[in-house]
């Protein structure tokens, strides 16, 4: 097939289109992909398993930690190995063999993007891929930030800053407790956003990115997991390959939802080398000559053109535009990430990609003679169309919204920096004689309060367009640090009226009341909260401890017993209250009841060394040293690296005349302390 060009009598260049040879592969209708249906079934099963996982947690209160790659941040940052970290490691290792298969066959966000793309095609919209050179590196940058930077910061940056005086003080990372395992959790939803964020996230990263950036647009320009999958894929021996039966008809490229120019790559290299290939196998399924297949051989890193020159990728942006719009992407990303303490990183990346495209397209509308978007002419021969005016108006609104968001985020960040410099322990603020802030710290508190007030929702007197509940909490805390306890209490009551009652806030309100010497009012408030929400067991604990502190153990016991009578307590909540009640029974002299209740808690959870330790102390109080030793031996078996438990056991053994065993445990306790630097 070849095209020819001639010149008409009017002087216009006329191009004749290629003529398809009858019966050739190029002349046939593209057949429907069988792989698409199979992949849809697999992805649907993945969704069902995710829902089943959530339901199982809700029913039992305990489950495997989320099987989500983002959970790997806990392993890198805190040494916590969870199910997500194990899964991500296995997925990365499998990519070295099978290529980027997980994205195509196991990712729920890919499923959503493909579903949205399918719906758009049914509506006559065929999203065109937005091709940029520099933005292709965004996923890798995000991946390094999520999974490498925490370790670099902890083990490299912070120690270096401590040695170099010209580097300002940096926020200290959380204490490192070594590598621990957390494959099971009782708080499955802890790291996930709420519905108010989850729904917009799915709309932006599933629909908007496809509409503006093309099929799998979020995967291309916003997914940090792809930032690792893509380079590893280049070393994979498993990939789409071609036989001599290929006629280069282009059916494969037409059906590819990963924006891969399949027919060009297999002609040049004999295989697909694009790291965006997700092994969906649509190209294999629709090939009219069955020339494509998934097979093993040399990886993409050892590719070389086997048939002519290498294909040159076509990009939508000039070099100058690449630089300008890459800077725009990161400015938008920084403006949206964490704003109102709500927008997560991946959502900010999706927003940044969409806003960058809108900005680039608006620039092209202004610059070029003619421009279009999804079959809509925006500009034609120098004149703006109605569609172009609407697009520029939308782009202007998006731009103003982004500028405002940047202002709010900058104000919020300044408030957070000042807030971090107010380093007052909670125990000090709520003590009977709190320490007065230094002039510098008081100034920081004032600056933080002013910043949070500006960043708050406009309905709360701020400049923000969305609610920012965390700002109200920080303002209340800073007011308490300044000893403005009544004002802080008022702010927290306002918060609960607007955003609902939370257990931690109830504790703060009670503490503020007590520091103002309104102890009876605090007790009355906590009783009201417990009556409405008996599952607020930390409030129960706080009230019981207050009664105990007054010497009124009877009322403290009554509070716990009333709550345990409620039918609404979960298993973990009931165990929490039972443990407090057992201690109160011992404090009240009801030793037999207290010991029996501790033993019940151990039947429920026999892996808690503190419970065995308390049981030992109860037996000592009851005069049963032998039973106390048995209980402490269980505690030491569960926590062999605890020098305190070993010292306590050594003391008991010594009192029973078992000096040799006592000396052994005392020596082990000393060894542990020395090893810990004690």
N, C-alpha and C positions, 0 to 999 in steps of 0.2 A: 504494500500500500504506500502511495506517495502522493503528496499534494503539489500542485503547480500554481504559479501566480502569473497573471497577465495584466495588461493595462487596458482599460476600456477607452472608448472614444472620448469620454468626458475627462480622461486623465486620472481616474481613480484606480487604485490598486485593487485587483480582484483576486481572491484566494479561493481555489477550488478545494473542497474537502476530500479527504481520502475516501476511496471507494472500497467497501468491504467485500472481500471475495465470498461468494455464496458457499455455504457449507463450512467456512472456517470457524474456529472457536470464537473469534472476535465478533462474528455475526450472530452468535446464538444469544438467547436471553439468559441473563444470569440466574442460575438456579438458586433455590432457597437453601440456606445453610442448615444442615442437619446438626451441626455442632452448636448452633445458637440455642436450640431447644434443650440439648443436653446440658449446656452450661447454665441455662436458666433454672433447670431442675436442681442442679448442684447448689447454685447460689440460694435458691429457695430453701433447700435443706439446711444450709448454713444459717439462714435467718430463723428457721424453726428451732434449731439447736440453741441459738442465742436467746430466744424467747423462753425456751424450756429451762435454760440455765438460770435466767432471772426468776422464773416462777418457783423453781426448786429452792432458791435462796429465800424468797418471800415466805415459803411454806415452812422451811426448817430453820431459818436464821443463820445458816452456816453453809458454805459452798466453796468450790474451787475459785481462786481469785480470777479476775477477768482475763480471758484469753485474748488479750489486746496488745499489739506491739508497743503502744505508748507506755504500758506498765513497766517496760524495760528501763525507763528512767530511774525507777526505784533501785534497780540493781547497780546502775552506774553511779548514781548520786549517794546512795545510802547503803549499798551492799546487800540489799534485800532481794533475794531470788524468788520470784513469783511465777505463776503459770504463764503470764504474758511474756516474761523474759525468756523462759524456756521455749515457748512457741516461736518467738521472733528469732531466736538463735537457730532453731531447726529450719525455719523458713529460709533464713539466709544461707545456711549450709546446703539446703536442697536446691537453691538457685544456682549454685556452682555446678550442679549436675543437670538440672532440668530447665534452667533458664527462669525467666520471670513468670512462672506459672501461677504463683499464689495470687498475684494481683488479678489475673483473669478468672480464676476459679474459686477464690476464697474470700474476696474482699467485699464487704457489704456496701461500701461507698462506690466501688466500681459497678456493682449491681444497680445501684440507684442511678448512676450516670448513664449506664446503658439503657435502663428503663426510660429515662427522660429523653435520651436520644431517639429511642424507638417511637415514643409518643410524638416527638417533634416531627419525625418523618411522616407519621400518619397525618399530621396537620399540614404537611407540605413544606416544612422547614427542614433544611438540610444544613446543619451547622458546619461551617468551613473552619478547618484548623488554623489557629493563629500561630505563626511560626516565628519564633524569636531565638537568637543565638544565646544571649546572656541569661535570659530568664530560665533557660534549661538548667542552669546551675542552682536555682533557688532550692529545689528539693534536697540537693546535697548539702547546701549551707544549713538548711533547717535540720537535717539529720545530724550533722556535726554538732550543731548547737544543742540538740536534745540529748544525744547519746555519747558525745565525746567531751564537750565543754565542761560538764559538771565534774568529771574526773580531773581535767586539766586545771580547773579553778581550785579544786580542793588540794591537789598534790603539787601543783606548780605555782599558780598565781598568788595564792594566799601566803604560802611560806616565803616566796620571793618578796612580796610587799612588806612582810614583817622585817626583812633584813635591809630594805632600802628605805631610808627616811623620807625621800622626796615623793614616795608613792603614798597617797592618802589612805587612811584606814578603810579597809574593805569589810563588807558584811561577812562574818564568820559562818562557814558552812555548819550544818547540823553535825553533832558529834558522831564520829565513826565508831561503830560497835562491832566491826568485822563483818564477815559474810554470814548472813542469816537466811533462813528459809521461811517463806510465807506463802506457801502454795494454797493454803486454806484461809478463808477470811469470813468474818461475820458482818463486814460492811462492804458489800459488793459494789454499791453505787457511789462510794466515797469519791472516786476520781472522775466520775462522769458528770456532765452538766445537767441541769434540770430541764424540764420540758420547754420552758420559755427560751432557752438557748438552743436546745437540741433541734427543735423544729426549724428555726431560721438557719441553723448550721446546715441541715440537710437540704434546705431550699437553695442556699447559696452554693454549697460545694457539690450538690447533686444536679441542680437545674441551671442556675445562673452561669456557672463555669462552663457548662456544655453549650449554652446559648451563645455566650460571647467568645469562648476560647476554643470551641470545637469538642468533638467526642473525647471523653476522658481528659477534659481540660484541667481538672483538678489534679489528676495523676501527673500530668506533664509539668505543671508549674507550681504545685502547692503541697504535694504529698512527701513528707520527710522520709517515710519508709521506702518510697521509690528512689529516694536519694542514695540509699544503699543497694537496693535491688538492681537498679539500672547499671551501675559499674560492675557489679558482680556478674550480671548476665553476660557481659562481654567475654568472660572466662568460661562460660558454660559450653559443654560439648553438645548438649541437646538443643536443637533449634530447627526451624522450618527450613527444609532443603528441597531441591528441585532435581527432576530427571530431564533427559533429553526430549521428553514428550511435550515440554512447554512451548507454546506458540506466542507467548507474551501478549495475551489478549487483554489483560488488565482486570479480569473479573476479580482476582484476588485483592487488588488494591481497592476496587470499588466497594467491597464488603468489609474491609478491615475497619474496625472501630477503634483502633489504636493509632490511626493516622500514619501507618507505615506504607511507604511506596514499595509494596511487595514485588511487583513485576519488574521494577527497575533493579532492585537489590538482587533478586535471584538471577537476573540476566548478567549482572556485573560480577557477582561473587559466588553464585551457585547456592546461596543460602541467604536468609534474612539476618542482617547484622544490626539493625536498628535496636538500641536498648529499650525502646518503648514497646517492643513486641511482647505481648502478654500471653502468648501461646493459647489464644482463644480457639484456634483451629478453624475459624470461619473460612480462611483462604484455602485451606486444604479441602474443606467440604465442597466448596463451589467450583473448584477447578474442573473445567469441562473435560480435560484430558487426564485427570488424576495424576498430574505431574508433580504436585506438591506433597510433601510428607514430613512428619516429625521424625527426626533421626539423630544419630550421634556421629560425631566426626570432629574435625578441627574447629576450635572456637573462633569467635569473631576477632579476637586479638591477633590471629594468624591469617586474617583474610588478605586476599590480594585479588585484583581484577582478573577475571578469567576470560572476559569477553569485551575487549575495548576498555575505554577509560572509565574511571570511577564516576558514578552519577554525582552531580553537584546539587546539594540541597538548595531549595528555593526558600528564601526568608522574606518576610513581609516588611521588615524594618531596615532602613539604612544603618550604617555604622553609627552615625551621629544620633539617630533615633534610638538605637539600642542603648547607648549610654544614658541619654536623657530619660527614657522610659524605665530603664532599670533603676535609676535613682528615684523616679516617681513611685515605682513598685515598693521599694523599701521605705520610702517616706509614708506611704499609705499604710503599709504593714505596721509600722511603729505607731501610727496614729490610732489604729483600731485595736491593736493587741492589748488586752487587759483594760480597755477603757470601761469605765463604770464598774470595774472589777468583775466583768462579765464575759467579754469576748475572748475565747481561747485562741491559742496560737494558730491552729489549723484553719479556723474560721477566718481569722485575720488574713491568712495567706490567700484564701479563696476570694475574700473581698478585694484584696490588693490586686489580684489578677484581673478581676472584672473591671475595677476602676481604671487600671492601667490600659486595658483594651479600649474602654470608653474614651479615655483621654487621647489615645493614639488615633482612634477613628475620628474624633472631633477635629484633631489637628489636620488629618488628611482631608476632611471636608473643607476646611479653610484653605488648605494649600493647593489641592488638586482641582483640575477643571471638572472632572466627573468622579463621583464616588457613590458606592451603593453598600447596602448591608441587608443580607437575607432577602434578596429579590426586591428590596425597596430602594429606589433611587433617592439618594440624599442630596446629590448635586449633579447637574447635567449641563455640560458646555458652559460652565462658569456661573450658572444660575442655581440658587438654592431651591429645592422643591419643598412642598409642605412637609414631607417626611424628614427632610434635612433640618427644617426649622424645629420640628418636634424633637429630633435627636439632639440638636445643639442645646435646646432648652433643658432636656433631661440631663445632658452632660454638665450644664451649668449648675443645676440643682445638686447633682452628685458631687461636683467640685466644692460647692459651698458647704454641703454637709460634711465632706471630708475635712475641710479647713476648720470647721467648728469642732469636729471630733478631735482633730489635732490640738486645738486650743484646750479642750477639756482634758485630754490625755497629758499634755504638758503641765497643766495646773495640778492635776492629780499626782503626777510623778514628783513635782516639787514638794507637794504636801507630804507624800510618802517618805521622801528623803529627810525632811525636817522631823517627821514623826519617828523615824528610826533613831534619831539622835536623842530622843527623850527616853532614856534608859532607866526606868524606875521599876523595880520589882513589884508585882501585884501585892505580895505580902506586905510590902512597905506602905503602899497606898491605902490599904484597908486595915492597917494596924491602928491601935489606939493612939499612937503618936507618930504620924507619918512625917517623913523628912521633907523639908521645904526645898523646892527646886532651886538650882543655881540660876543666876540671871541669864546665862547663856541657854540653859535648858528651857527656862520659861519663855524666852524669845522664840526658840524653836517650836515650842508647843503653840504659841500664838500664831506663828506663821503656818503651821500645819492646820490649825483650826480654820484660819482664814481661807487657805487653799481648798480644804474639803468643803467649806460652805459654798465657794464659787463653783466647785465641780458637781454639787448636788443637783437633783432634779429641779427644773424651773418652778414646779409647784411647791417645792420646799424652800424657795427663796434663792436658789442657785441659778446657774446658767445652763445646766445640762438638759438634754432632750429626753433622757431616759432615767428611771429611778436608779439611785446609787445607794442602796441600803448600808453598805459597809462604811460609807462616809459618816453617817449618823452614829454608828458604833464607835468609830475612831474619835469623833468629836467628844462623845460622852467620856471615853477613856481619858483623853487629854484634859478635859475639864476636871476629872477626878484627880489627875496628877497635880493639877493646880489647886487642889483642895476646894474646888467649887462643887461640892458634893450634891447640894440640892439641885443645882442646874443640871448636873450629870444625870441624876435620877429622873428629872423631868424629861430629858432627851430620850432616855431609854424607854420610859412609859409611852412617849410619842412613837417611838420605833415599833413597839409591840402593837400599838393601835393600827399602824399603817401596814406593817409587814408580817404580823403574826407573832405568836409567843414561841420562844426558843428556850431550851433548858439553860444554856449558858447565860443568856440575858437575864433570866429569872434569878440565877445565883448572883449576878452582878447587882441587880436591883436590891436584893436582900442585903448584900454586903454594904451597899451605899446607905441603906437605912440604918444598919447597925453602927457604921462609922459616924453617923449623925446622932447616935444614942437613941434611935427609935427601935429598940430591940423588940418590944412587944408588937409594934406595927409590922416589923419584918417577919416575926413568927406567924402573925395572922395572914400576911401576904403569902407566905410559903404554904400554909395550910390550905388557902384558897386554890393555889396552883395545883397542889397534890390532889385535892378533891376533884378538880377538872381533868387533870392529867396524871394519873397515878404512875404512868410509865416514866415520868421524869424522876428517875431514881436517885440522881445526884442531888436533886432538891430535897428528896426524902432524907438522904444521908446528911445533908447540911443541917436540916432542922433537927434531926436526931442528935447530931453532935452538939448543937447549941443547947438542947435540953440537958444532955449529959454534962456539958460544961457548967451548967447551973447546979448540977447535983441532982437533977430531976430525972433519974434513970427510968422511972416508971413511965413518964410521958414519952421519953425517947423510945422505949419498947412498944408502947401503944401505937405510936406513929408507924413503926415498921410492921406491926401485926395488922393494922388496918389496911395498909397497902398490899400486903401479901394475900389478904382476903379478896382483893379485886381480881376479876376474871380476865382483865385486859393485859396483864403483864406477859411479856415474852419470856422465853427460857433464860436468856442471859440477864434480863432485868430482874427476874425472880431470884436468880442465884446471887446477884449483887446485893439485894436487900437481905437475903438470908445470911450472908456473911456478916453484914453489919449487925443484924439482930443477934447472931451468936455471940458477938463480942459484948453487946449490951447485956445479954443474959449473964455472962460471966462477971461483968462489972457490977451487976445487981446482986451477985451472990447466988444466982440460980445455976450452980455449976453443972449439975446433971443435965439440965435442959440445954445449956450452952454447948457442952461436949457432944450431946446427941445431935444438935443442929450442925455443928462443924462436921461431924461424921457424915451427915446427909449431904452436905455440900461436896465432900470428898467423893461420895458415891456418884454425884453428878459430874464432877470434874476431878479426876484423880491425878492430874498432871500439874497441879498447883502447889509448889513447894511452900508458899506462904501459908496455905491452909494447914499443911502438916506441922509447920512451925507453930502456928497458933494452937493447934490441938495439943502439941507437946507442952506449951505453956499452961494450957488449961489443966492438963494432967498433973503438972507440978503444983498448980494452985490447989488441986484436989488431993495432993499428997501421994500420987501414984507415979513415982519416978521411973519405974520399969516401963510403963506404958508411954511415958514421955520420951524415953530413949528410943523406943521403937518408932514413934512418930517422927522424931528428929532424924533418925536414920533414913526414913523414907524421904524426908525433905532434902537431905544431903545427896541421896541417890538421884533426885530430880535436878538439883543444882549443885553439882560437885565443885564448881569454881567459886562458890560463895564462902568467903572466909568467916563471915559473921555466923553462918549456920554451923560451920565446923567448930568455931570457938564455943558456941552455945552447947553443942554436943560434947565437946571436951570437958566443959564445966560439969555437965550432968554425969558423965562417966566418972570423973574424978570424985564427985560426991558419993558415988556408989562403990568406990574402991577399985574401979577398973582403970588404974593409973596408966598402964601400958597403952591401952586403946586411946585414952585421953591424950597422952603425949603424942601419939601418932597423928591424931586430928589437929592438935595444936600446931605441930610442925608443918602439916600440910597447909594450914591457914596462913602461917608465916611465909611459906614458899609462894603461895598465891599472891599475897600482898607485895612481896618483893618483885615478883614477875610483873605485877601491875604498876610498879613504880611507887608503891606505898611505903 
